[in-house]
Amino acid sequence: MLTTAVKAARRAGSIINRASLNPDRLEITRKGARDYVTDIDHEAEQAIIDILHTAYPHHAFLAEESGVTHQNKEQNTEFEWVIDPLDGTTNFVHGLPIFAVSIGLRQNGQVVQAVVYDPSRNELFTASRGGGAFLNDRRMRVSGQLRLPDALLGARWPGVSGPDHAATQRFANLANQSAGVRRTGSSVLDMVYVGAGRFDAYCAVGLKPWDLAAASLIVLESGGLVSDFEGEQTWMSTGNVLASTPKILPQILSILKQTEG
């Protein structure tokens, strides 16, 4: 199953890379404020589903653009593929080469296989539950960072005005107590960078299952921890997530608790 997912991710990546050479030909629409979708999102997603459906015709799908797909009446509800064909579409539209393909497989609700592919850098992040995580066949481990003041954080935080202003203030204190914060525009890559040791922690608000499924397993299999802002396991449903090295996570939770509300 992981091999098939890798094949699907690479196929989507080739579609994305080819399209990036001709940005003027992109067909761009908006799903909402600061939320773009292109014809390439749809094309890449369909390519992924076609490959997976051919191999596993009775599996279900949850994809960002097409939603929930039940392929036939004999669908096996035990297995569900969770797909983000192009995470970082805004970057892609602007020619910024920071985006990724994400494919996770849930078995009875638990993610058991994960693939995140960065086509611009040809970096392939993979994980199998209980089998470790890998970057281009090299075993991945989270950083050994012990102190938040020395930690580099990845983030997807709310805007500075409007209804999310209070939440923004809550995270400002966290940012000020770290070594720095980076917002790359690709939640999936930011999260797997924790597994690769490039970020020491990642904090995000309002993510979707297709942002979290594959990346969360990669972090866990790299020796990291994943929780919500209270240290619980509601992050898949709420979309509010922390991914971190084991020593940094409780320090972040303490700061968020102090500044709650």
C-alpha positions as CSV (number, residue, x, y, z in Angstrom):
1,M,0.0,0.0,0.0
2,L,2.8,2.4,0.8
3,T,4.5,1.7,-2.5
4,T,1.3,2.4,-4.4
5,A,0.8,5.6,-2.5
6,V,4.4,6.7,-3.4
7,K,3.6,5.9,-7.1
8,A,0.5,8.1,-6.8
9,A,2.3,10.9,-5.1
10,R,5.1,11.0,-7.7
11,R,2.6,11.0,-10.5
12,A,0.8,14.0,-8.9
13,G,4.2,15.7,-8.4
14,S,5.1,15.3,-12.1
15,I,1.8,17.0,-13.0
16,I,2.5,19.8,-10.6
17,N,6.1,20.3,-11.8
18,R,5.1,20.3,-15.4
19,A,2.4,23.0,-14.7
20,S,4.9,25.1,-12.8
21,L,6.8,25.7,-16.0
22,N,3.8,27.4,-17.5
23,P,2.2,29.4,-14.7
24,D,0.3,31.7,-17.2
25,R,-1.8,28.8,-18.3
26,L,-3.1,28.0,-14.8
27,E,-6.9,28.2,-14.3
28,I,-7.3,29.8,-10.9
29,T,-10.5,30.2,-8.8
30,R,-11.2,31.0,-5.2
31,K,-12.8,28.8,-2.6
32,G,-12.7,31.7,0.0
33,A,-10.5,34.5,1.2
34,R,-6.8,33.6,0.7
35,D,-7.9,30.2,-0.4
36,Y,-7.1,29.4,-4.1
37,V,-7.7,26.3,-6.1
38,T,-6.4,25.6,-9.6
39,D,-7.1,23.1,-12.4
40,I,-3.8,21.4,-11.3
41,D,-5.2,20.7,-7.9
42,H,-8.1,18.8,-9.5
43,E,-5.9,17.1,-12.1
44,A,-3.3,15.9,-9.5
45,E,-6.1,14.7,-7.2
46,Q,-7.8,12.7,-9.9
47,A,-4.4,11.1,-10.9
48,I,-3.9,10.0,-7.3
49,I,-7.4,8.6,-6.9
50,D,-7.1,6.8,-10.3
51,I,-4.0,5.0,-9.2
52,L,-5.2,4.1,-5.8
53,H,-8.6,3.1,-7.0
54,T,-7.1,0.8,-9.6
55,A,-5.1,-0.9,-6.9
56,Y,-7.8,-0.9,-4.2
57,P,-11.2,-0.6,-5.9
58,H,-13.1,-1.1,-2.7
59,H,-11.4,1.5,-0.6
60,A,-13.0,4.9,0.3
61,F,-11.4,8.3,-0.3
62,L,-11.5,11.7,1.5
63,A,-9.8,14.3,-0.7
64,E,-9.6,18.1,-0.4
65,E,-11.2,19.0,-3.7
66,S,-13.7,16.1,-4.2
67,G,-14.6,15.4,-0.6
68,V,-15.8,12.0,0.4
69,T,-15.9,9.4,-2.4
70,H,-17.4,6.0,-2.1
71,Q,-16.4,4.1,-5.2
72,N,-19.1,1.5,-5.2
73,K,-21.6,-0.3,-3.0
74,E,-19.1,-2.9,-2.0
75,Q,-16.8,-0.2,-0.6
76,N,-14.6,-1.5,2.2
77,T,-15.1,1.1,5.0
78,E,-12.1,-0.3,6.9
79,F,-9.7,1.6,4.6
80,E,-9.9,5.3,3.7
81,W,-7.3,7.3,1.7
82,V,-7.0,10.9,2.9
83,I,-5.6,13.1,0.1
84,D,-4.3,16.7,-0.3
85,P,-3.1,16.9,-3.9
86,L,-1.4,20.2,-3.6
87,D,-0.9,21.7,-0.2
88,G,0.4,25.2,-0.6
89,T,-1.6,26.2,-3.6
90,T,-1.1,29.9,-2.9
91,N,2.6,29.4,-3.0
92,F,2.2,27.4,-6.3
93,V,0.1,30.2,-7.9
94,H,2.7,32.8,-7.0
95,G,5.6,30.7,-8.3
96,L,7.0,30.0,-4.8
97,P,8.3,26.4,-4.8
98,I,7.1,25.4,-1.4
99,F,4.2,22.9,-1.7
100,A,3.6,19.2,-1.4
101,V,1.4,16.2,-2.1
102,S,0.0,14.4,0.9
103,I,-1.5,10.9,1.0
104,G,-2.5,9.1,4.2
105,L,-4.2,5.8,4.6
106,R,-6.6,5.3,7.6
107,Q,-7.5,1.8,8.7
108,N,-10.5,1.8,11.0
109,G,-9.9,5.5,11.6
110,Q,-6.2,5.2,12.5
111,V,-3.5,6.4,10.1
112,V,-1.3,3.5,9.1
113,Q,0.6,4.7,6.0
114,A,1.8,8.1,5.0
115,V,3.4,9.8,2.1
116,V,4.4,13.5,1.7
117,Y,6.1,14.4,-1.5
118,D,7.8,17.7,-2.2
119,P,8.1,17.7,-6.0
120,S,10.3,20.9,-6.2
121,R,13.1,19.3,-4.1
122,N,12.3,15.7,-5.0
123,E,12.0,15.0,-1.2
124,L,9.9,12.0,-0.3
125,F,8.7,11.6,3.3
126,T,7.2,8.2,4.2
127,A,6.0,6.4,7.3
128,S,4.3,3.1,8.2
129,R,2.8,2.7,11.7
130,G,5.4,0.9,13.8
131,G,7.9,0.9,11.0
132,G,9.6,4.3,11.4
133,A,9.7,7.4,9.1
134,F,12.0,8.0,6.2
135,L,13.2,10.9,4.0
136,N,14.4,9.5,0.7
137,D,15.1,6.1,2.3
138,R,17.1,7.7,5.2
139,R,15.6,7.2,8.7
140,M,14.2,10.4,10.2
141,R,14.4,11.6,13.8
142,V,13.1,14.7,15.5
143,S,15.7,17.1,16.8
144,G,17.3,16.7,20.2
145,Q,16.3,20.3,21.1
146,L,15.6,20.6,24.8
147,R,14.8,24.3,25.4
148,L,12.1,26.4,23.8
149,P,14.3,29.6,23.7
150,D,16.6,27.7,21.3
151,A,13.7,26.1,19.3
152,L,12.8,27.1,15.8
153,L,9.0,26.8,15.2
154,G,6.9,26.3,12.2
155,A,3.4,27.9,12.3
156,R,0.0,28.4,10.7
157,W,-1.6,31.0,12.9
158,P,-4.7,33.2,12.5
159,G,-4.6,36.7,11.1
160,V,-3.9,39.8,13.1
161,S,-7.4,41.2,13.0
162,G,-11.0,40.1,13.1
163,P,-12.4,37.2,15.2
164,D,-9.0,35.5,15.4
165,H,-7.3,38.4,17.1
166,A,-7.4,36.9,20.6
167,A,-5.9,33.7,19.3
168,T,-3.2,35.6,17.6
169,Q,-2.3,37.4,20.8
170,R,-2.1,34.0,22.5
171,F,0.5,32.8,20.1
172,A,2.5,36.0,20.1
173,N,3.8,35.1,23.6
174,L,4.9,31.7,22.3
175,A,6.7,33.2,19.4
176,N,8.5,35.7,21.5
177,Q,9.9,32.9,23.8
178,S,11.3,30.8,20.9
179,A,14.3,31.2,18.7
180,G,12.1,32.2,15.8
181,V,9.0,31.3,13.8
182,R,8.7,30.4,10.1
183,R,5.5,30.4,8.1
184,T,6.2,28.7,4.8
185,G,2.7,28.5,3.5
186,S,2.6,24.7,3.4
187,S,1.2,23.1,6.5
188,V,2.1,19.6,5.4
189,L,5.7,20.5,4.8
190,D,6.0,22.5,8.0
191,M,4.7,19.5,10.0
192,V,7.0,16.9,8.4
193,Y,9.9,19.2,8.9
194,V,9.5,18.5,12.6
195,G,10.0,14.9,11.9
196,A,13.1,15.7,9.9
197,G,14.5,17.9,12.6
198,R,14.3,21.1,10.6
199,F,11.8,22.6,12.9
200,D,11.7,21.8,16.6
201,A,7.9,22.2,16.8
202,Y,4.9,23.2,14.7
203,C,1.8,25.0,15.9
204,A,-1.3,25.4,13.7
205,V,-4.9,26.4,13.9
206,G,-7.8,25.2,11.7
207,L,-6.3,22.4,9.7
208,K,-8.3,19.8,7.9
209,P,-7.9,16.0,8.0
210,W,-6.1,16.0,4.7
211,D,-3.5,18.4,6.1
212,L,-3.0,16.2,9.2
213,A,-3.3,12.5,8.3
214,A,0.0,11.8,6.6
215,A,2.1,14.4,8.3
216,S,1.0,13.4,11.8
217,L,2.1,9.8,11.3
218,I,5.5,10.9,10.0
219,V,6.1,13.0,13.1
220,L,5.0,10.2,15.4
221,E,7.2,7.7,13.7
222,S,10.1,10.1,13.8
223,G,9.9,10.1,17.6
224,G,7.9,13.3,18.0
225,L,4.6,14.0,19.8
226,V,1.3,15.4,18.4
227,S,-1.5,16.9,20.6
228,D,-4.0,19.7,20.7
229,F,-3.5,22.9,22.7
230,E,-4.6,21.2,25.9
231,G,-2.3,18.2,25.5
232,E,-5.2,16.0,24.4
233,Q,-5.9,14.0,21.2
234,T,-8.7,16.0,19.6
235,W,-6.5,17.6,16.9
236,M,-7.8,15.6,14.0
237,S,-11.4,16.9,14.7
238,T,-10.6,20.4,15.8
239,G,-7.7,21.1,13.4
240,N,-5.7,22.8,16.3
241,V,-2.4,20.9,16.5
242,L,1.0,20.9,18.1
243,A,3.7,18.7,16.7
244,S,7.0,18.7,18.6
245,T,10.0,17.1,20.1
246,P,9.1,15.4,23.4
247,K,10.9,18.0,25.5
248,I,9.6,21.1,23.8
249,L,5.9,20.1,23.8
250,P,5.2,20.6,27.5
251,Q,6.9,23.9,27.4
252,I,4.7,25.1,24.6
253,L,1.6,23.8,26.4
254,S,2.5,25.7,29.5
255,I,2.8,29.0,27.6
256,L,-0.5,28.5,25.8
257,K,-2.2,27.7,29.1
258,Q,-0.8,30.8,30.7
259,T,-2.1,33.0,27.9
260,E,-5.4,31.2,27.2
261,G,-8.3,33.6,26.6
